[in-house]
Amino acid sequence: MKFDTPATENPIDQLKVVGKPTSRIEGPLKTSGTAPYAYERHDAVPNQAYGFIVGSAIAKGRIASIDLAEAKAAPGVLAIVTAASAGTLGKGDFNTARLLGGPEIQHYHQAIAIVVAESFEQARAAAGLVRVRYTRDKGNFDLASSLDGAIKPPAFFGTEPDSSFGDFDAAFASAPVKLDEHYTTPDHSHAMMEPHASIASWDGDKLTLWTSNQMIAWSVGDVAKTLGIPRENVRLVSPYIGGGFGGKLFVRADAILAALGAKAAGRPVKVALPRPLIANNTTHRPATIQRIRLGATPDGKLTSIGHESWSGDLKGGGPETAVGQTRLLYAAPHRMTAMRLAVLDLPEGNAMRAPGEAPGLMALEIAIDEMAEKLGMDPVAFRILNDTQVDPEKPERKFSQRQLNECLRIGADKFGWASRNPKPGLTRDGRWLVGTGVAAAFRNNLNEKSAARVRLDRAGRVIVETDMTDIGTGSYTIIAQTAAEMLGVPLDRVEVRLGDSLFPVSAGSGGQWGANSSTAGVYAACAKLRTAIAQKLGLDPAKAAFANGKVSAGGKSIALARAAADGEVVAEDMMEYGDLAQTFQQSTFGAHFVEAAVDAATGEIRLRRMLAVCAAGRILNPKAARSQVIGAMTMGAGAALMEELAVDKRFGFFVNHDLAGYEVPVHADIPSQDVIFLDEVDPTTSPMKAKGVGELGICGVAAAVANAVYHATGIRVRNYPVTLDKLI
Ligand code: MOS
């Protein structure tokens, strides 16, 4: 099915199942510990051996020699694979560094060997006996000192490095009120609960990987390319995923080395990345240095917006696209944005929840707060005044929906913004200085083609199969809701099977495109199934109504299951997109409000209240969407106050590579959180009229926290995380 004109009324609009707050259907399996995650698939294949990955102890240079004798002789060892014994490996499309390093080393903890043994303990012990001598080269690990050599990168996932509109330089130079500041965000780790893990099993030249991966089809392709085998010979199975946040968009070393280890040992091999390997072996959100220049008239109209961002990556890698939202968020006739990329020898950077917008808004939304203060304006009113309903750099393009001002107004009202003392540092509650902050949230909406197969069986059950993944977001549930709505059956008559490359190729989970795109694919397959069912029952497909387990048309009403009396009815289809997303700018919007308290003596920061108001198209499952936003607000609080991969600039690695040193918020850090979804239906996105919300939720949060800390203390921190030492 091709989607190229705005959606009209369709069965989804009945909203009998879709749009209702619905508990996650796989939730009981997860909360009872019975959902089998990749590493726990003891049942998948017999005779599993254990693999342990050895990571490079240098960041840049070469392996001079590896002595495997002791390790090979250790108890239980079945095989050891290094680059020297692995044969020629290719490289996937989505990784920058090779997933098995050697002799050349590209980053710290790059995998250089897998040791396979009968037990996990034996594999780990033997890995400690692998003797490696390195020749270490001097690397470049410091972003701040690398800006001069930074290059203009090619377009990254469709985002051009530069944009300009009007005459920024002249407009900024002559602006009556100006701001010119630098902001920094550190490297971040995804820190998902479930580490990267895989079980690999070969049957002749066919490979099956039970793994934890967000994008099944991308990863089948990259496994095949890396191992040099046809993609038809690769099967990936990933039905349950304990979080990804972008860290599992791509194949990583666990999958490739499990496959190599299994081949060498002649047995299935399971591998989980130990927590201390994750920060340096996998990807991270790259640090940024951002310069923002704003010019305004004294009455608060922005005349010029300039945003430059520098980030680093390995040679051949991409930039953190931190200026993307600045191209679309506020009106101003003169604009420029630019991204520059410094080549660093740190582990490779890549997408983490709302890549680009999340760190970009951490800077931009402080700058907006600072400008409002310079103008003597309320920061909510300043944002509302500079709203735009068209793409500011392509004024002929309208936003399909844009309710930023409504989010700000409703949030301000609900939060009690009006009672705020506009002057910072003056509100006290005993020993606490109390402040409130606001920030806008913005994240683009992307629609990706997505396919599904739907079957009606003799018992009247509906079975949906698609390689879509559920990374904890609720894909199972919204897909079941979609099929239930389309076929007029209760939710418990629908079975959803996900995360297997044997199923039709979906959009996968990434870039907050999963919810709208994958359900739209299921919609297309269900529409086809409705036609097939009606025809089998001798009813006019154009008139057939599906409700209460029955199909009705022309005065006749027949039980749905009758259509499958002589065998299952099956339909498969894909939703594909025309250029509607070019005609209309599709984005999601929100506003975050935060109350923070700062201990006047120690600078300790405690969050007190958080509120998010989101406008993100039709909300398919308000309960799961609320959970997504609350999780994202929590992650944003982490980015504001504690998260930071500390770089050892001498040896080129992230020092705090475990959850003791890489701090993320715990329950005690998080106060009351509230989420409001505006009533929005966007017919330009798909027949579902939905958008994404899981990444919108993190966008702007950290700036709202930083602005609240400023309002509490009068101290402006522009370098994240906002820790107490920066307030003293
Ligand atoms: Mo997302 S960072 O595209 O999983």
Residues whose N, C-alpha, C, O or C-beta is under 5 A from the ligand:
A	BS01	MOS	F245 G246 A351 M352 R353 A354 P355 S509 G510 G511
